[in-house]
Amino acid sequence: MREHWDERSIPDQHGRVAIVTGANTGLGFETARMLAERGATVVLAVRDVEKGKQAAARISGDVGVQALDLASLDSVRSAAAELRAVHPHIDLLINNAGVMYPPKRTTADGFELQFGTNHLGHFALTGLLLDRLLDVPGSRVVTVSSGGHRIRAAIHFDDLHWERSYSRVAAYGQSKLANLMFTYELQRRLASRGTTVAVAAHPGVSNTELIRNSPAAFRLPVTWLAPLLTQNAATGALPTVRAATDPDVRGGQYYGPAGRLEIRGLPKLVQSSRDSHDRAVQQRLWTVSEELTGVTFPVV
């Protein structure tokens, strides 16, 4: 596998269809831009359609916009139905959108906002679109996690929605740990098909709008020291793009920055926490996610 992998390393993407959630700004925008510039047909799946159209106008290539609010299962179902009607096959589903450290809020379905958006919304969307990928050779589901999956992170089955007490940091950690557990369990279920793979990535510490709800103790130092502590959104998107396009990628892998502590740098294969590989918890999370979303997958 190549050690040095940058935007110039992206293979030709002509003939491929890519759905990128949260693609009107930041990491998602850069992911969509890179794929479109290499020839992919790209759909920006976004909550604010007008902002999505403005973003699409800034990208060269075949780019469309799809309304999608991951904090509403009704919206997820509507978006999936509309995408299915237009695209008989999908090559790449990139679960990028997310919220980080908001004040305590719930989704339209009563889920804690970070768990509901970052994990359950993407779980449902993937399940509703997966049959469009299953017969497509080289198709991939790429889910964006975070180094936050190591910080106060556990799956709190006794209080998934933080109804007894709320820690925005721990709730974010739970959602990002769930992203990885979903990827690993999905890959096991896909393995026998031999066509579609599930891969995860994380952007390190990237200077994007995602940190706007961060506690001041985190946000202010990052703002002041951004040139030293962070990388731009284009570099932060590279692990996701590598996971989506590098022909050497294998299912169940995890990509992140190559620099110290995986904070910044070009993308490489990295390792997630020991907790993320707990198969019993992965399987329990899958079952609970099906129950909460009402979505079952077309794989065993």
C-alpha positions as CSV (number, residue, x, y, z in Angstrom):
1,M,0.0,0.0,0.0
2,R,1.3,3.4,-0.9
3,E,2.8,5.5,1.9
4,H,2.3,8.9,0.2
5,W,-1.3,9.4,-0.8
6,D,-2.7,12.8,-1.7
7,E,-5.3,14.3,-4.0
8,R,-3.2,13.5,-7.0
9,S,-3.5,9.8,-6.0
10,I,-7.3,9.6,-6.5
11,P,-8.1,7.2,-9.3
12,D,-10.4,8.0,-12.2
13,Q,-14.0,8.0,-11.0
14,H,-15.9,8.3,-14.3
15,G,-19.0,6.1,-14.3
16,R,-19.3,6.0,-10.5
17,V,-22.2,7.4,-8.4
18,A,-21.4,8.8,-5.0
19,I,-23.7,10.0,-2.3
20,V,-22.0,12.3,0.3
21,T,-23.9,13.4,3.4
22,G,-23.3,16.8,4.9
23,A,-21.6,17.9,1.7
24,N,-22.4,21.6,1.6
25,T,-19.4,22.6,3.7
26,G,-16.2,21.5,5.3
27,L,-15.0,17.9,5.0
28,G,-18.1,16.8,3.1
29,F,-17.7,19.5,0.5
30,E,-14.1,18.7,-0.1
31,T,-14.9,15.0,-0.4
32,A,-17.6,15.7,-2.9
33,R,-15.4,18.1,-4.9
34,M,-12.5,15.7,-5.2
35,L,-14.8,12.9,-6.4
36,A,-16.6,15.1,-8.9
37,E,-13.3,16.5,-10.3
38,R,-12.2,12.9,-10.9
39,G,-15.4,12.2,-12.9
40,A,-17.9,10.8,-10.4
41,T,-21.5,11.7,-10.5
42,V,-21.9,13.2,-7.0
43,V,-25.0,13.9,-4.9
44,L,-24.7,16.4,-2.0
45,A,-27.2,15.0,0.6
46,V,-27.8,18.0,2.8
47,R,-30.2,19.5,5.3
48,D,-30.3,22.9,3.7
49,V,-31.0,22.5,0.0
50,E,-30.3,26.2,-0.9
51,K,-26.8,25.9,0.7
52,G,-26.4,22.6,-1.1
53,K,-27.1,24.3,-4.4
54,Q,-24.6,27.0,-3.7
55,A,-22.0,24.4,-2.8
56,A,-22.8,22.4,-6.0
57,A,-22.2,25.6,-8.1
58,R,-18.7,25.7,-6.7
59,I,-17.8,22.2,-7.9
60,S,-16.8,21.3,-11.4
61,G,-18.5,18.2,-12.7
62,D,-21.8,16.3,-12.5
63,V,-23.2,17.3,-9.1
64,G,-26.7,17.2,-7.8
65,V,-28.4,18.0,-4.5
66,Q,-30.7,15.9,-2.3
67,A,-32.6,17.1,0.8
68,L,-31.6,15.0,3.8
69,D,-32.1,15.7,7.5
70,L,-30.4,12.9,9.4
71,A,-32.1,14.0,12.6
72,S,-35.5,12.9,11.2
73,L,-36.2,9.4,10.1
74,D,-39.1,10.6,7.9
75,S,-36.6,12.7,6.1
76,V,-34.1,9.8,5.8
77,R,-36.8,7.6,4.3
78,S,-38.0,10.3,1.9
79,A,-34.4,11.0,0.8
80,A,-33.7,7.3,0.3
81,A,-36.8,6.8,-1.8
82,E,-35.9,9.8,-4.0
83,L,-32.3,8.6,-4.4
84,R,-33.5,5.1,-5.3
85,A,-35.9,6.5,-7.9
86,V,-33.0,8.3,-9.7
87,H,-30.1,6.0,-9.2
88,P,-30.5,2.3,-10.0
89,H,-26.9,1.7,-8.8
90,I,-24.7,3.5,-6.2
91,D,-21.0,3.0,-6.0
92,L,-20.1,5.1,-3.0
93,L,-22.2,6.0,0.1
94,I,-20.2,8.3,2.2
95,N,-21.7,8.9,5.7
96,N,-19.9,12.1,6.5
97,A,-22.4,14.5,8.1
98,G,-22.3,15.0,11.8
99,V,-22.8,17.2,14.8
100,M,-20.3,17.7,17.6
101,Y,-20.7,18.8,21.2
102,P,-24.1,20.6,20.9
103,P,-26.1,21.5,24.0
104,K,-28.6,18.8,24.9
105,R,-31.1,18.4,22.2
106,T,-33.2,15.5,20.6
107,T,-34.0,14.6,17.1
108,A,-37.5,14.6,15.6
109,D,-37.8,11.0,16.8
110,G,-36.7,11.7,20.4
111,F,-33.1,10.4,20.1
112,E,-30.2,12.3,21.6
113,L,-29.0,14.6,18.8
114,Q,-25.4,13.3,18.4
115,F,-26.3,9.6,18.6
116,G,-29.4,10.1,16.5
117,T,-27.7,12.1,13.7
118,N,-24.2,10.7,13.6
119,H,-25.1,7.0,14.1
120,L,-28.8,6.2,13.8
121,G,-29.5,8.5,10.8
122,H,-26.6,7.0,8.9
123,F,-27.5,3.5,10.0
124,A,-31.1,4.0,8.6
125,L,-29.9,5.7,5.3
126,T,-27.4,2.9,4.7
127,G,-30.0,0.2,5.3
128,L,-32.4,1.8,2.9
129,L,-29.9,2.3,0.1
130,L,-27.7,-0.8,0.5
131,D,-29.5,-2.9,-2.1
132,R,-28.4,-0.3,-4.7
133,L,-24.8,-1.0,-3.8
134,L,-24.8,-4.8,-3.3
135,D,-24.5,-5.8,-7.0
136,V,-22.0,-3.1,-7.9
137,P,-18.4,-4.4,-8.0
138,G,-16.1,-2.2,-6.0
139,S,-18.9,-0.4,-4.1
140,R,-18.2,1.0,-0.7
141,V,-19.9,2.4,2.4
142,V,-17.5,4.8,4.1
143,T,-18.5,6.1,7.5
144,V,-16.6,9.0,9.1
145,S,-15.7,8.5,12.7
146,S,-13.4,10.6,14.9
147,G,-10.5,10.4,17.3
148,G,-13.3,11.3,19.8
149,H,-14.3,7.6,19.7
150,R,-11.5,7.2,22.4
151,I,-12.6,10.0,24.7
152,R,-15.1,9.0,27.4
153,A,-16.6,6.7,24.9
154,A,-18.9,3.7,25.6
155,I,-22.2,2.5,24.3
156,H,-24.6,3.3,27.2
157,F,-27.3,0.8,26.5
158,D,-29.0,1.7,29.8
159,D,-29.3,5.3,28.8
160,L,-28.5,5.7,25.1
161,H,-30.2,9.1,24.9
162,W,-28.7,10.6,28.0
163,E,-32.1,11.1,29.7
164,R,-30.6,10.9,33.3
165,S,-27.7,13.2,32.7
166,Y,-25.9,14.7,29.8
167,S,-22.2,15.1,28.8
168,R,-21.8,16.5,25.4
169,V,-18.3,15.1,25.2
170,A,-19.2,11.6,26.3
171,A,-22.3,11.6,24.0
172,Y,-20.1,12.6,21.0
173,G,-17.7,9.8,22.0
174,Q,-20.6,7.3,22.1
175,S,-21.8,8.4,18.6
176,K,-18.3,8.1,17.0
177,L,-17.7,4.8,18.7
178,A,-21.0,3.6,17.3
179,N,-19.9,4.7,13.8
180,L,-16.9,2.3,14.0
181,M,-18.9,-0.5,15.5
182,F,-21.5,-0.1,12.7
183,T,-18.7,-0.3,10.1
184,Y,-17.1,-3.4,11.5
185,E,-20.4,-5.3,12.0
186,L,-21.6,-4.2,8.5
187,Q,-18.4,-5.5,7.0
188,R,-18.9,-8.9,8.6
189,R,-22.4,-9.1,7.1
190,L,-21.2,-8.0,3.7
191,A,-18.2,-10.3,3.5
192,S,-19.9,-13.2,1.9
193,R,-21.3,-11.0,-0.9
194,G,-17.8,-10.1,-2.2
195,T,-18.8,-6.9,-3.9
196,T,-19.5,-4.1,-1.3
197,V,-17.2,-3.3,1.6
198,A,-17.6,-1.1,4.6
199,V,-14.7,1.2,5.6
200,A,-14.2,3.9,8.2
201,A,-12.1,7.1,8.3
202,H,-11.4,10.0,10.5
203,P,-10.1,13.5,9.6
204,G,-7.8,14.2,12.5
205,V,-8.3,17.7,13.8
206,S,-9.5,19.8,10.9
207,N,-10.4,23.5,11.0
208,T,-14.1,23.3,10.1
209,E,-17.4,24.5,11.4
210,L,-17.9,21.3,13.4
211,I,-16.1,22.7,16.4
212,R,-18.5,25.7,16.8
213,N,-20.4,24.0,19.7
214,S,-17.3,22.7,21.4
215,P,-16.7,23.7,25.0
216,A,-14.7,26.9,25.3
217,A,-11.8,25.0,26.9
218,F,-11.4,23.1,23.6
219,R,-12.6,25.6,21.1
220,L,-10.5,28.6,22.1
221,P,-7.1,26.9,22.0
222,V,-7.9,25.3,18.7
223,T,-8.9,28.7,17.3
224,W,-5.8,30.4,18.6
225,L,-3.4,27.6,17.6
226,A,-5.1,26.5,14.5
227,P,-2.0,26.7,12.2
228,L,-0.2,24.3,14.6
229,L,-3.0,22.0,15.8
230,T,-5.2,21.6,12.8
231,Q,-5.3,21.0,9.1
232,N,-7.5,22.4,6.4
233,A,-10.7,20.7,5.3
234,A,-9.2,19.5,2.0
235,T,-6.4,17.6,3.9
236,G,-8.9,16.4,6.5
237,A,-11.1,14.9,3.8
238,L,-8.3,12.8,2.4
239,P,-8.7,9.8,4.7
240,T,-12.3,9.6,3.6
241,V,-11.5,9.9,0.0
242,R,-8.7,7.3,0.3
243,A,-11.1,4.9,2.0
244,A,-13.6,5.5,-0.9
245,T,-11.2,5.2,-3.8
246,D,-7.9,3.6,-3.2
247,P,-8.0,0.2,-4.9
248,D,-5.8,-1.3,-2.1
249,V,-8.4,-0.6,0.6
250,R,-10.0,-3.6,2.2
251,G,-13.3,-3.9,4.1
252,G,-13.2,-3.2,7.8
253,Q,-10.2,-0.9,7.6
254,Y,-9.9,2.5,9.2
255,Y,-8.0,5.5,7.7
256,G,-6.7,8.6,9.4
257,P,-3.9,11.2,9.3
258,A,-0.3,9.9,9.4
259,G,1.1,12.5,11.7
260,R,1.7,12.4,15.4
261,L,-1.4,11.4,17.4
262,E,-3.2,11.2,14.1
263,I,-4.0,14.9,14.4
264,R,-2.9,16.0,10.9
265,G,-1.1,14.6,7.9
266,L,-1.7,12.6,4.8
267,P,-3.9,9.5,5.1
268,K,-2.8,6.1,6.2
269,L,-4.2,2.9,7.6
270,V,-4.7,3.4,11.4
271,Q,-6.1,1.4,14.3
272,S,-9.2,2.1,16.4
273,S,-9.6,1.5,20.1
274,R,-9.9,-2.0,21.6
275,D,-13.5,-1.2,22.7
276,S,-14.5,-0.6,19.0
277,H,-13.7,-4.2,18.2
278,D,-16.0,-5.8,20.9
279,R,-18.2,-8.0,18.7
280,A,-20.8,-8.6,21.3
281,V,-21.4,-4.9,21.7
282,Q,-21.3,-4.4,18.0
283,Q,-24.0,-7.0,17.5
284,R,-26.1,-5.6,20.4
285,L,-25.8,-2.1,19.0
286,W,-26.9,-3.4,15.5
287,T,-30.0,-5.0,17.0
288,V,-30.9,-1.9,19.0
289,S,-30.3,0.3,16.0
290,E,-32.7,-1.8,13.9
291,E,-35.3,-1.5,16.7
292,L,-34.9,2.3,17.1
293,T,-35.0,3.1,13.4
294,G,-37.3,0.4,12.1
295,V,-34.8,-0.3,9.3
296,T,-33.5,-3.8,8.5
297,F,-30.7,-4.6,6.1
298,P,-30.8,-6.8,3.0
299,V,-27.8,-8.8,4.4
300,V,-27.8,-11.4,7.2
